[in-house]
């Protein structure tokens, strides 16, 4: 006896999902922009607080 697989595929929906996956996987700009913004925000906060989690030692250099 042969085994059969029956599947109903809505090809339009399938193609839509594949297109979304292709765009998402090939265009990393949105993800990289979000990561860049997070890093920039963290660096700015670090400077505002003078170091995290421990404050930086005072500079001995005279400006």
N, CA, C, O and CB atoms as a CASP TS submission, in Angstrom:
PFRMAT TS
TARGET T0000
AUTHOR 0000-0000-0000
METHOD Language model
MODEL 1
PARENT N/A
ATOM      1  N   UNK     1       0.848  -1.173   0.000  1.00  0.00           N
ATOM      2  CA  UNK     1       0.000   0.000   0.000  1.00  0.00           C
ATOM      3  C   UNK     1       0.900   1.244   0.000  1.00  0.00           C
ATOM      4  O   UNK     1       1.834   1.344   0.796  1.00  0.00           O
ATOM      5  CB  UNK     1      -0.968  -0.006   1.230  1.00  0.00           C
ATOM      6  N   UNK     2       0.613   2.167  -0.879  1.00  0.00           N
ATOM      7  CA  UNK     2       1.378   3.405  -0.975  1.00  0.00           C
ATOM      8  C   UNK     2       0.830   4.440   0.001  1.00  0.00           C
ATOM      9  O   UNK     2      -0.373   4.522   0.244  1.00  0.00           O
ATOM     10  CB  UNK     2       1.346   3.953  -2.413  1.00  0.00           C
ATOM     11  N   UNK     3       1.760   5.232   0.556  1.00  0.00           N
ATOM     12  CA  UNK     3       1.357   6.342   1.434  1.00  0.00           C
ATOM     13  C   UNK     3       1.231   7.602   0.596  1.00  0.00           C
ATOM     14  O   UNK     3       2.069   7.882  -0.261  1.00  0.00           O
ATOM     15  CB  UNK     3       2.383   6.552   2.601  1.00  0.00           C
ATOM     16  N   UNK     4       0.188   8.345   0.852  1.00  0.00           N
ATOM     17  CA  UNK     4      -0.039   9.587   0.131  1.00  0.00           C
ATOM     18  C   UNK     4      -0.141  10.730   1.125  1.00  0.00           C
ATOM     19  O   UNK     4      -0.605  10.572   2.254  1.00  0.00           O
ATOM     20  CB  UNK     4      -1.311   9.500  -0.737  1.00  0.00           C
ATOM     21  N   UNK     5       0.306  11.874   0.666  1.00  0.00           N
ATOM     22  CA  UNK     5       0.160  13.091   1.465  1.00  0.00           C
ATOM     23  C   UNK     5      -0.753  14.021   0.694  1.00  0.00           C
ATOM     24  O   UNK     5      -0.488  14.369  -0.456  1.00  0.00           O
ATOM     25  CB  UNK     5       1.550  13.769   1.767  1.00  0.00           C
ATOM     26  N   UNK     6      -1.809  14.409   1.333  1.00  0.00           N
ATOM     27  CA  UNK     6      -2.708  15.392   0.735  1.00  0.00           C
ATOM     28  C   UNK     6      -2.484  16.730   1.427  1.00  0.00           C
ATOM     29  O   UNK     6      -2.465  16.814   2.655  1.00  0.00           O
ATOM     30  CB  UNK     6      -4.203  14.941   0.850  1.00  0.00           C
ATOM     31  N   UNK     7      -2.318  17.755   0.636  1.00  0.00           N
ATOM     32  CA  UNK     7      -2.116  19.088   1.211  1.00  0.00           C
ATOM     33  C   UNK     7      -2.853  20.110   0.371  1.00  0.00           C
ATOM     34  O   UNK     7      -2.770  20.120  -0.857  1.00  0.00           O
ATOM     35  CB  UNK     7      -0.608  19.441   1.297  1.00  0.00           C
ATOM     36  N   UNK     8      -3.571  20.962   1.062  1.00  0.00           N
ATOM     37  CA  UNK     8      -4.210  22.095   0.394  1.00  0.00           C
ATOM     38  C   UNK     8      -3.333  23.308   0.666  1.00  0.00           C
ATOM     39  O   UNK     8      -3.163  23.729   1.810  1.00  0.00           O
ATOM     40  CB  UNK     8      -5.699  22.323   0.900  1.00  0.00           C
ATOM     41  N   UNK     9      -2.787  23.855  -0.393  1.00  0.00           N
ATOM     42  CA  UNK     9      -1.905  25.012  -0.252  1.00  0.00           C
ATOM     43  C   UNK     9      -2.551  26.192  -0.951  1.00  0.00           C
ATOM     44  O   UNK     9      -2.885  26.144  -2.135  1.00  0.00           O
ATOM     45  CB  UNK     9      -0.487  24.724  -0.837  1.00  0.00           C
ATOM     46  N   UNK    10      -2.715  27.249  -0.179  1.00  0.00           N
ATOM     47  CA  UNK    10      -3.194  28.490  -0.778  1.00  0.00           C
ATOM     48  C   UNK    10      -1.959  29.211  -1.290  1.00  0.00           C
ATOM     49  O   UNK    10      -1.265  29.898  -0.541  1.00  0.00           O
ATOM     50  CB  UNK    10      -4.015  29.379   0.254  1.00  0.00           C
ATOM     51  N   UNK    11      -1.700  29.045  -2.571  1.00  0.00           N
ATOM     52  CA  UNK    11      -0.443  29.485  -3.165  1.00  0.00           C
ATOM     53  C   UNK    11      -0.221  30.986  -3.020  1.00  0.00           C
ATOM     54  O   UNK    11       0.923  31.411  -2.856  1.00  0.00           O
ATOM     55  CB  UNK    11      -0.406  29.106  -4.624  1.00  0.00           C
ATOM     56  N   UNK    12      -1.256  31.792  -3.074  1.00  0.00           N
ATOM     57  CA  UNK    12      -1.084  33.235  -2.935  1.00  0.00           C
ATOM     58  C   UNK    12      -0.558  33.584  -1.545  1.00  0.00           C
ATOM     59  O   UNK    12       0.365  34.387  -1.414  1.00  0.00           O
ATOM     60  CB  UNK    12      -2.410  33.962  -3.200  1.00  0.00           C
ATOM     61  N   UNK    13      -1.139  32.988  -0.516  1.00  0.00           N
ATOM     62  CA  UNK    13      -0.692  33.242   0.852  1.00  0.00           C
ATOM     63  C   UNK    13       0.724  32.712   1.044  1.00  0.00           C
ATOM     64  O   UNK    13       1.552  33.358   1.685  1.00  0.00           O
ATOM     65  CB  UNK    13      -1.654  32.594   1.873  1.00  0.00           C
ATOM     66  N   UNK    14       0.997  31.538   0.489  1.00  0.00           N
ATOM     67  CA  UNK    14       2.331  30.954   0.568  1.00  0.00           C
ATOM     68  C   UNK    14       3.363  31.884  -0.068  1.00  0.00           C
ATOM     69  O   UNK    14       4.411  32.152   0.520  1.00  0.00           O
ATOM     70  CB  UNK    14       2.356  29.578  -0.117  1.00  0.00           C
ATOM     71  N   UNK    15       3.062  32.372  -1.264  1.00  0.00           N
ATOM     72  CA  UNK    15       3.978  33.288  -1.952  1.00  0.00           C
ATOM     73  C   UNK    15       4.176  34.579  -1.171  1.00  0.00           C
ATOM     74  O   UNK    15       5.280  35.123  -1.134  1.00  0.00           O
ATOM     75  CB  UNK    15       3.455  33.608  -3.348  1.00  0.00           C
ATOM     76  N   UNK    16       3.116  35.068  -0.549  1.00  0.00           N
ATOM     77  CA  UNK    16       3.223  36.284   0.262  1.00  0.00           C
ATOM     78  C   UNK    16       4.185  36.066   1.434  1.00  0.00           C
ATOM     79  O   UNK    16       5.029  36.914   1.724  1.00  0.00           O
ATOM     80  CB  UNK    16       1.829  36.712   0.785  1.00  0.00           C
ATOM     81  N   UNK    17       4.048  34.935   2.092  1.00  0.00           N
ATOM     82  CA  UNK    17       4.921  34.620   3.227  1.00  0.00           C
ATOM     83  C   UNK    17       6.369  34.470   2.757  1.00  0.00           C
ATOM     84  O   UNK    17       7.289  34.954   3.417  1.00  0.00           O
ATOM     85  CB  UNK    17       4.448  33.324   3.937  1.00  0.00           C
ATOM     86  N   UNK    18       6.571  33.810   1.635  1.00  0.00           N
ATOM     87  CA  UNK    18       7.926  33.642   1.091  1.00  0.00           C
ATOM     88  C   UNK    18       8.522  34.997   0.734  1.00  0.00           C
ATOM     89  O   UNK    18       9.697  35.242   1.006  1.00  0.00           O
ATOM     90  CB  UNK    18       7.909  32.720  -0.153  1.00  0.00           C
ATOM     91  N   UNK    19       7.737  35.877   0.133  1.00  0.00           N
ATOM     92  CA  UNK    19       8.220  37.216  -0.225  1.00  0.00           C
ATOM     93  C   UNK    19       8.628  38.001   1.025  1.00  0.00           C
ATOM     94  O   UNK    19       9.660  38.673   1.030  1.00  0.00           O
ATOM     95  CB  UNK    19       7.134  37.988  -1.006  1.00  0.00           C
ATOM     96  N   UNK    20       7.824  37.915   2.069  1.00  0.00           N
ATOM     97  CA  UNK    20       8.155  38.602   3.328  1.00  0.00           C
ATOM     98  C   UNK    20       9.463  38.038   3.889  1.00  0.00           C
ATOM     99  O   UNK    20      10.326  38.796   4.331  1.00  0.00           O
ATOM    100  CB  UNK    20       6.998  38.446   4.372  1.00  0.00           C
ATOM    101  N   UNK    21       9.607  36.737   3.872  1.00  0.00           N
ATOM    102  CA  UNK    21      10.828  36.103   4.382  1.00  0.00           C
ATOM    103  C   UNK    21      12.051  36.539   3.575  1.00  0.00           C
ATOM    104  O   UNK    21      13.108  36.807   4.146  1.00  0.00           O
ATOM    105  CB  UNK    21      10.692  34.568   4.346  1.00  0.00           C
ATOM    106  N   UNK    22      11.912  36.610   2.264  1.00  0.00           N
ATOM    107  CA  UNK    22      13.028  37.042   1.415  1.00  0.00           C
ATOM    108  C   UNK    22      13.425  38.478   1.731  1.00  0.00           C
ATOM    109  O   UNK    22      14.611  38.776   1.872  1.00  0.00           O
ATOM    110  CB  UNK    22      12.657  36.914  -0.072  1.00  0.00           C
ATOM    111  N   UNK    23      12.444  39.367   1.843  1.00  0.00           N
ATOM    112  CA  UNK    23      12.734  40.775   2.139  1.00  0.00           C
ATOM    113  C   UNK    23      13.382  40.922   3.505  1.00  0.00           C
ATOM    114  O   UNK    23      14.345  41.671   3.668  1.00  0.00           O
ATOM    115  CB  UNK    23      11.453  41.615   2.075  1.00  0.00           C
ATOM    116  N   UNK    24      12.861  40.219   4.465  1.00  0.00           N
ATOM    117  CA  UNK    24      13.360  40.328   5.830  1.00  0.00           C
ATOM    118  C   UNK    24      14.776  39.788   5.939  1.00  0.00           C
ATOM    119  O   UNK    24      15.627  40.394   6.589  1.00  0.00           O
ATOM    120  CB  UNK    24      12.442  39.588   6.794  1.00  0.00           C
ATOM    121  N   UNK    25      15.024  38.677   5.320  1.00  0.00           N
ATOM    122  CA  UNK    25      16.338  38.053   5.428  1.00  0.00           C
ATOM    123  C   UNK    25      17.402  38.791   4.630  1.00  0.00           C
ATOM    124  O   UNK    25      18.571  38.787   5.017  1.00  0.00           O
ATOM    125  CB  UNK    25      16.264  36.622   4.969  1.00  0.00           C
ATOM    126  N   UNK    26      17.028  39.414   3.540  1.00  0.00           N
ATOM    127  CA  UNK    26      18.021  40.046   2.689  1.00  0.00           C
ATOM    128  C   UNK    26      18.254  41.511   3.031  1.00  0.00           C
ATOM    129  O   UNK    26      19.286  42.066   2.653  1.00  0.00           O
ATOM    130  CB  UNK    26      17.607  39.926   1.258  1.00  0.00           C
ATOM    131  N   UNK    27      17.345  42.143   3.723  1.00  0.00           N
ATOM    132  CA  UNK    27      17.504  43.557   4.067  1.00  0.00           C
ATOM    133  C   UNK    27      17.686  43.691   5.571  1.00  0.00           C
ATOM    134  O   UNK    27      16.717  43.766   6.326  1.00  0.00           O
ATOM    135  CB  UNK    27      16.283  44.391   3.587  1.00  0.00           C
ATOM    136  N   UNK    28      18.924  43.720   5.985  1.00  0.00           N
ATOM    137  CA  UNK    28      19.220  43.823   7.404  1.00  0.00           C
ATOM    138  C   UNK    28      19.318  45.272   7.889  1.00  0.00           C
ATOM    139  O   UNK    28      19.602  45.512   9.063  1.00  0.00           O
ATOM    140  CB  UNK    28      20.504  43.100   7.703  1.00  0.00           C
ATOM    141  N   UNK    29      19.086  46.237   6.996  1.00  0.00           N
ATOM    142  CA  UNK    29      19.200  47.649   7.382  1.00  0.00           C
ATOM    143  C   UNK    29      18.302  48.013   8.561  1.00  0.00           C
ATOM    144  O   UNK    29      18.774  48.681   9.481  1.00  0.00           O
ATOM    145  CB  UNK    29      18.862  48.533   6.202  1.00  0.00           C
ATOM    146  N   UNK    30      17.032  47.607   8.582  1.00  0.00           N
ATOM    147  CA  UNK    30      16.199  47.972   9.731  1.00  0.00           C
ATOM    148  C   UNK    30      16.731  47.393  11.049  1.00  0.00           C
ATOM    149  O   UNK    30      16.727  48.075  12.074  1.00  0.00           O
ATOM    150  CB  UNK    30      14.770  47.495   9.504  1.00  0.00           C
ATOM    151  N   UNK    31      17.183  46.153  11.020  1.00  0.00           N
ATOM    152  CA  UNK    31      17.726  45.541  12.237  1.00  0.00           C
ATOM    153  C   UNK    31      19.016  46.239  12.657  1.00  0.00           C
ATOM    154  O   UNK    31      19.210  46.523  13.839  1.00  0.00           O
ATOM    155  CB  UNK    31      17.982  44.034  12.022  1.00  0.00           C
ATOM    156  N   UNK    32      19.888  46.513  11.706  1.00  0.00           N
ATOM    157  CA  UNK    32      21.149  47.189  12.023  1.00  0.00           C
ATOM    158  C   UNK    32      20.910  48.608  12.526  1.00  0.00           C
ATOM    159  O   UNK    32      21.617  49.074  13.419  1.00  0.00           O
ATOM    160  CB  UNK    32      22.060  47.218  10.794  1.00  0.00           C
ATOM    161  N   UNK    33      19.923  49.299  11.963  1.00  0.00           N
ATOM    162  CA  UNK    33      19.591  50.649  12.430  1.00  0.00           C
ATOM    163  C   UNK    33      19.095  50.608  13.873  1.00  0.00           C
ATOM    164  O   UNK    33      19.467  51.456  14.684  1.00  0.00           O
ATOM    165  CB  UNK    33      18.525  51.294  11.518  1.00  0.00           C
ATOM    166  N   UNK    34      18.264  49.631  14.191  1.00  0.00           N
ATOM    167  CA  UNK    34      17.759  49.497  15.562  1.00  0.00           C
ATOM    168  C   UNK    34      18.895  49.199  16.528  1.00  0.00           C
ATOM    169  O   UNK    34      18.950  49.769  17.618  1.00  0.00           O
ATOM    170  CB  UNK    34      16.694  48.390  15.643  1.00  0.00           C
ATOM    171  N   UNK    35      19.802  48.311  16.137  1.00  0.00           N
ATOM    172  CA  UNK    35      20.951  47.987  16.986  1.00  0.00           C
ATOM    173  C   UNK    35      21.840  49.215  17.156  1.00  0.00           C
ATOM    174  O   UNK    35      22.291  49.506  18.264  1.00  0.00           O
ATOM    175  CB  UNK    35      21.763  46.812  16.385  1.00  0.00           C
ATOM    176  N   UNK    36      22.092  49.927  16.079  1.00  0.00           N
ATOM    177  CA  UNK    36      22.912  51.143  16.138  1.00  0.00           C
ATOM    178  C   UNK    36      22.311  52.188  17.056  1.00  0.00           C
ATOM    179  O   UNK    36      23.027  52.825  17.829  1.00  0.00           O
ATOM    180  CB  UNK    36      23.090  51.728  14.751  1.00  0.00           C
ATOM    181  N   UNK    37      20.996  52.369  16.978  1.00  0.00           N
ATOM    182  CA  UNK    37      20.329  53.335  17.851  1.00  0.00           C
ATOM    183  C   UNK    37      20.448  52.931  19.311  1.00  0.00           C
ATOM    184  O   UNK    37      20.661  53.781  20.175  1.00  0.00           O
ATOM    185  CB  UNK    37      18.859  53.475  17.467  1.00  0.00           C
ATOM    186  N   UNK    38      20.313  51.657  19.591  1.00  0.00           N
ATOM    187  CA  UNK    38      20.435  51.156  20.957  1.00  0.00           C
ATOM    188  C   UNK    38      21.848  51.392  21.501  1.00  0.00           C
ATOM    189  O   UNK    38      22.015  51.827  22.641  1.00  0.00           O
ATOM    190  CB  UNK    38      20.087  49.658  21.009  1.00  0.00           C
ATOM    191  N   UNK    39      22.858  51.103  20.682  1.00  0.00           N
ATOM    192  CA  UNK    39      24.246  51.307  21.109  1.00  0.00           C
ATOM    193  C   UNK    39      24.517  52.790  21.340  1.00  0.00           C
ATOM    194  O   UNK    39      25.122  53.152  22.349  1.00  0.00           O
ATOM    195  CB  UNK    39      25.229  50.742  20.059  1.00  0.00           C
ATOM    196  N   UNK    40      24.082  53.650  20.426  1.00  0.00           N
ATOM    197  CA  UNK    40      24.304  55.090  20.570  1.00  0.00           C
ATOM    198  C   UNK    40      23.633  55.618  21.837  1.00  0.00           C
ATOM    199  O   UNK    40      24.222  56.415  22.566  1.00  0.00           O
ATOM    200  CB  UNK    40      23.774  55.843  19.334  1.00  0.00           C
ATOM    201  N   UNK    41      22.413  55.179  22.097  1.00  0.00           N
ATOM    202  CA  UNK    41      21.694  55.603  23.299  1.00  0.00           C
ATOM    203  C   UNK    41      22.445  55.167  24.555  1.00  0.00           C
ATOM    204  O   UNK    41      22.559  55.930  25.514  1.00  0.00           O
ATOM    205  CB  UNK    41      20.264  55.026  23.306  1.00  0.00           C
ATOM    206  N   UNK    42      22.951  53.946  24.543  1.00  0.00           N
ATOM    207  CA  UNK    42      23.686  53.413  25.693  1.00  0.00           C
ATOM    208  C   UNK    42      24.978  54.200  25.937  1.00  0.00           C
ATOM    209  O   UNK    42      25.303  54.518  27.081  1.00  0.00           O
ATOM    210  CB  UNK    42      24.008  51.924  25.477  1.00  0.00           C
ATOM    211  N   UNK    43      25.711  54.513  24.873  1.00  0.00           N
ATOM    212  CA  UNK    43      26.959  55.270  24.999  1.00  0.00           C
ATOM    213  C   UNK    43      26.676  56.667  25.559  1.00  0.00           C
ATOM    214  O   UNK    43      27.384  57.137  26.450  1.00  0.00           O
ATOM    215  CB  UNK    43      27.677  55.373  23.625  1.00  0.00           C
ATOM    216  N   UNK    44      25.647  57.322  25.038  1.00  0.00           N
ATOM    217  CA  UNK    44      25.295  58.661  25.533  1.00  0.00           C
ATOM    218  C   UNK    44      24.926  58.627  27.015  1.00  0.00           C
ATOM    219  O   UNK    44      25.328  59.501  27.783  1.00  0.00           O
ATOM    220  CB  UNK    44      24.128  59.242  24.717  1.00  0.00           C
ATOM    221  N   UNK    45      24.153  57.606  27.411  1.00  0.00           N
ATOM    222  CA  UNK    45      23.776  57.477  28.816  1.00  0.00           C
ATOM    223  C   UNK    45      25.017  57.217  29.670  1.00  0.00           C
ATOM    224  O   UNK    45      25.133  57.746  30.775  1.00  0.00           O
ATOM    225  CB  UNK    45      22.740  56.341  29.001  1.00  0.00           C
ATOM    226  N   UNK    46      25.926  56.417  29.170  1.00  0.00           N
ATOM    227  CA  UNK    46      27.156  56.118  29.892  1.00  0.00           C
ATOM    228  C   UNK    46      27.944  57.402  30.163  1.00  0.00           C
ATOM    229  O   UNK    46      28.449  57.594  31.269  1.00  0.00           O
ATOM    230  CB  UNK    46      28.017  55.117  29.098  1.00  0.00           C
ATOM    231  N   UNK    47      28.051  58.277  29.169  1.00  0.00           N
ATOM    232  CA  UNK    47      28.768  59.534  29.363  1.00  0.00           C
ATOM    233  C   UNK    47      28.022  60.468  30.308  1.00  0.00           C
ATOM    234  O   UNK    47      28.646  61.149  31.122  1.00  0.00           O
ATOM    235  CB  UNK    47      28.992  60.223  28.026  1.00  0.00           C
ATOM    236  N   UNK    48      26.696  60.507  30.212  1.00  0.00           N
ATOM    237  CA  UNK    48      25.916  61.349  31.132  1.00  0.00           C
ATOM    238  C   UNK    48      26.136  60.926  32.579  1.00  0.00           C
ATOM    239  O   UNK    48      26.235  61.769  33.471  1.00  0.00           O
ATOM    240  CB  UNK    48      24.416  61.280  30.787  1.00  0.00           C
ATOM    241  N   UNK    49      26.213  59.613  32.808  1.00  0.00           N
ATOM    242  CA  UNK    49      26.352  59.082  34.155  1.00  0.00           C
ATOM    243  C   UNK    49      27.806  58.998  34.608  1.00  0.00           C
ATOM    244  O   UNK    49      28.076  58.692  35.769  1.00  0.00           O
ATOM    245  CB  UNK    49      25.718  57.721  34.232  1.00  0.00           C
ATOM    246  N   UNK    50      28.742  59.268  33.702  1.00  0.00           N
ATOM    247  CA  UNK    50      30.153  59.224  34.067  1.00  0.00           C
ATOM    248  C   UNK    50      30.691  57.819  34.253  1.00  0.00           C
ATOM    249  O   UNK    50      31.627  57.610  35.024  1.00  0.00           O
ATOM    250  CB  UNK    50      30.369  59.996  35.314  1.00  0.00           C
ATOM    251  N   UNK    51      30.119  56.868  33.567  1.00  0.00           N
ATOM    252  CA  UNK    51      30.555  55.476  33.650  1.00  0.00           C
ATOM    253  C   UNK    51      29.495  54.612  34.294  1.00  0.00           C
ATOM    254  O   UNK    51      28.797  55.042  35.212  1.00  0.00           O
ATOM    255  CB  UNK    51      31.856  55.367  34.429  1.00  0.00           C
ATOM    256  N   UNK    52      29.381  53.417  33.817  1.00  0.00           N
ATOM    257  CA  UNK    52      28.422  52.460  34.388  1.00  0.00           C
ATOM    258  C   UNK    52      29.051  51.086  34.397  1.00  0.00           C
ATOM    259  O   UNK    52      29.783  50.769  33.460  1.00  0.00           O
ATOM    260  CB  UNK    52      27.085  52.445  33.589  1.00  0.00           C
ATOM    261  N   UNK    53      28.828  50.286  35.348  1.00  0.00           N
ATOM    262  CA  UNK    53      28.051  50.498  36.569  1.00  0.00           C
ATOM    263  C   UNK    53      28.833  51.278  37.628  1.00  0.00           C
ATOM    264  O   UNK    53      28.257  51.762  38.602  1.00  0.00           O
ATOM    265  CB  UNK    53      27.610  49.160  37.140  1.00  0.00           C
ATOM    266  N   UNK    54      30.150  51.396  37.431  1.00  0.00           N
ATOM    267  CA  UNK    54      30.983  52.149  38.380  1.00  0.00           C
ATOM    268  C   UNK    54      31.451  53.420  37.687  1.00  0.00           C
ATOM    269  O   UNK    54      31.834  53.397  36.518  1.00  0.00           O
ATOM    270  CB  UNK    54      32.210  51.293  38.882  1.00  0.00           C
ATOM    271  N   UNK    55      31.417  54.518  38.414  1.00  0.00           N
ATOM    272  CA  UNK    55      31.861  55.789  37.819  1.00  0.00           C
ATOM    273  C   UNK    55      33.336  55.722  37.458  1.00  0.00           C
ATOM    274  O   UNK    55      34.131  55.068  38.132  1.00  0.00           O
ATOM    275  CB  UNK    55      31.606  56.966  38.788  1.00  0.00           C
ATOM    276  N   UNK    56      33.680  56.408  36.388  1.00  0.00           N
ATOM    277  CA  UNK    56      35.078  56.451  35.954  1.00  0.00           C
ATOM    278  C   UNK    56      35.873  57.291  36.958  1.00  0.00           C
ATOM    279  O   UNK    56      35.319  58.201  37.575  1.00  0.00           O
ATOM    280  CB  UNK    56      35.204  57.039  34.501  1.00  0.00           C
ATOM    281  N   UNK    57      37.157  56.998  37.124  1.00  0.00           N
ATOM    282  CA  UNK    57      37.986  57.847  37.991  1.00  0.00           C
ATOM    283  C   UNK    57      38.158  59.223  37.343  1.00  0.00           C
ATOM    284  O   UNK    57      38.131  59.346  36.119  1.00  0.00           O
ATOM    285  CB  UNK    57      39.380  57.185  38.254  1.00  0.00           C
ATOM    286  N   UNK    58      38.332  60.238  38.160  1.00  0.00           N
ATOM    287  CA  UNK    58      38.520  61.591  37.646  1.00  0.00           C
ATOM    288  C   UNK    58      39.811  61.663  36.840  1.00  0.00           C
ATOM    289  O   UNK    58      40.802  61.012  37.169  1.00  0.00           O
ATOM    290  CB  UNK    58      38.544  62.620  38.801  1.00  0.00           C
ATOM    291  N   UNK    59      39.780  62.454  35.793  1.00  0.00           N
ATOM    292  CA  UNK    59      40.962  62.627  34.950  1.00  0.00           C
ATOM    293  C   UNK    59      41.972  63.510  35.666  1.00  0.00           C
ATOM    294  O   UNK    59      41.599  64.478  36.329  1.00  0.00           O
ATOM    295  CB  UNK    59      40.581  63.238  33.578  1.00  0.00           C
ATOM    296  N   UNK    60      43.250  63.176  35.531  1.00  0.00           N
ATOM    297  CA  UNK    60      44.302  63.976  36.147  1.00  0.00           C
ATOM    298  C   UNK    60      44.869  64.980  35.148  1.00  0.00           C
ATOM    299  O   UNK    60      45.711  65.809  35.492  1.00  0.00           O
ATOM    300  CB  UNK    60      45.419  63.072  36.686  1.00  0.00           C
ATOM    301  N   UNK    61      44.401  64.894  33.921  1.00  0.00           N
ATOM    302  CA  UNK    61      44.870  65.789  32.877  1.00  0.00           C
ATOM    303  C   UNK    61      44.219  67.155  33.038  1.00  0.00           C
ATOM    304  O   UNK    61      43.003  67.246  33.210  1.00  0.00           O
ATOM    305  CB  UNK    61      44.574  65.207  31.485  1.00  0.00           C
ATOM    306  N   UNK    62      45.011  68.210  32.982  1.00  0.00           N
ATOM    307  CA  UNK    62      44.506  69.578  33.097  1.00  0.00           C
ATOM    308  C   UNK    62      44.217  70.090  31.693  1.00  0.00           C
ATOM    309  O   UNK    62      45.063  70.024  30.801  1.00  0.00           O
ATOM    310  CB  UNK    62      45.529  70.510  33.841  1.00  0.00           C
ATOM    311  N   UNK    63      43.024  70.593  31.521  1.00  0.00           N
ATOM    312  CA  UNK    63      42.645  71.102  30.195  1.00  0.00           C
ATOM    313  C   UNK    63      42.941  72.563  30.068  1.00  0.00           C
ATOM    314  O   UNK    63      42.686  73.156  29.020  1.00  0.00           O
ATOM    315  CB  UNK    63      41.178  70.858  29.922  1.00  0.00           C
TER
END
